Amino acid sequence: YQKGLRAKADSNNKEATNDFIRATELDKKYAAAYNSLGIIYEQEGKFEKAEEMYLKAVSVDLRYCPAYANLALFNEDRKDFLKALEYWRKRVLYGDPDNEWTKQALQRVKELEN
């Protein structure tokens, strides 16, 4: 997984994708690796695969907050604000209240509820 992060930082998405896939093969419950795959797929315009990976991340770890934020942003980009609101709420529910992303998620929940 760390190798994949380094490859992604070097803008080598192909190598990063392979490394993250290997990480998920070694550990089927590696939520961070699925989430990282989702980010790469979304950047590459592979939206169906991106969403699938974000959903896989939260299915293997219900409390993996980064994937909820990514799902919320993903759905906002597609103008599906009801789905986005659902994922922002989960980001708030499972997040540390002092975490900056949790605070941003809470703000987004308030905005979408109005």
C-alpha positions in Angstrom: 0.0 0.0 0.0 2.8 2.4 0.9 4.4 1.7 -2.4 1.2 2.6 -4.1 1.0 5.9 -2.2 4.5 6.8 -3.4 3.7 5.9 -7.0 0.5 8.1 -6.8 2.5 11.0 -5.3 4.8 10.6 -8.3 1.8 10.7 -10.6 2.3 7.1 -11.7 -1.4 6.1 -11.5 -0.8 2.8 -13.4 1.8 1.6 -10.9 -0.3 2.9 -7.9 -3.3 1.1 -9.2 -1.4 -2.2 -9.4 0.0 -1.7 -5.9 -3.4 -0.9 -4.4 -4.9 -3.9 -6.1 -2.1 -6.1 -4.7 -2.8 -4.7 -1.3 -6.5 -5.6 -1.6 -5.5 -9.1 -2.7 -3.3 -9.5 0.3 -5.9 -8.1 2.7 -9.5 -8.2 1.4 -10.5 -5.7 4.2 -8.0 -3.0 3.4 -10.4 -0.1 3.2 -7.7 2.5 2.5 -6.5 0.6 -0.5 -10.1 0.4 -2.0 -10.6 4.1 -1.3 -7.3 5.0 -3.0 -8.3 2.9 -6.0 -11.6 4.9 -6.1 -9.7 8.2 -6.1 -7.6 7.1 -9.0 -10.5 5.7 -11.0 -12.5 8.9 -10.4 -9.5 11.0 -11.6 -9.3 8.8 -14.7 -13.0 9.3 -15.5 -13.9 5.7 -14.6 -16.8 6.7 -12.4 -18.6 3.4 -12.1 -15.4 1.7 -10.9 -14.6 4.7 -8.6 -18.0 4.4 -6.8 -17.7 0.7 -6.6 -14.3 1.0 -4.8 -15.6 3.7 -2.4 -18.5 1.5 -1.5 -16.2 -1.5 -1.1 -14.1 0.5 1.3 -17.1 1.2 3.6 -18.4 -2.3 3.2 -15.2 -3.8 4.6 -14.9 -1.0 7.3 -18.1 0.7 8.2 -16.2 3.4 10.1 -13.7 4.3 7.3 -14.5 8.0 7.1 -12.4 9.1 4.1 -14.6 6.9 1.8 -17.8 8.5 3.1 -16.4 11.9 2.3 -15.4 10.7 -1.2 -18.8 9.2 -1.8 -20.4 12.5 -0.7 -18.3 14.5 -3.0 -18.7 12.0 -5.8 -22.5 12.3 -5.5 -22.4 16.0 -5.3 -20.5 16.1 -8.5 -23.3 14.1 -10.1 -25.9 16.5 -8.6 -27.4 13.7 -6.4 -27.6 15.8 -3.3 -29.8 13.3 -1.4 -27.2 10.6 -1.7 -24.5 13.1 -0.9 -26.3 14.1 2.2 -26.6 10.5 3.3 -22.8 10.0 3.0 -22.0 13.4 4.7 -24.1 12.3 7.6 -22.2 9.0 7.9 -18.9 11.0 7.7 -20.1 13.0 10.7 -21.5 10.0 12.6 -18.3 8.0 12.4 -15.8 10.9 12.5 -13.9 12.4 15.3 -15.7 15.6 16.2 -12.4 17.5 16.4 -11.3 16.4 12.9 -11.4 19.1 10.3 -13.1 16.8 7.7 -15.8 16.0 10.3 -16.4 19.7 10.8 -16.6 20.3 7.1 -19.0 17.4 6.7 -21.2 18.7 9.5 -21.3 22.1 7.7 -22.2 20.4 4.5 -25.0 18.5 6.2 -26.4 21.8 7.5 -26.2 23.4 4.0 -27.9 20.4 2.2 -30.6 20.1 4.8 -31.7 23.7 4.2 
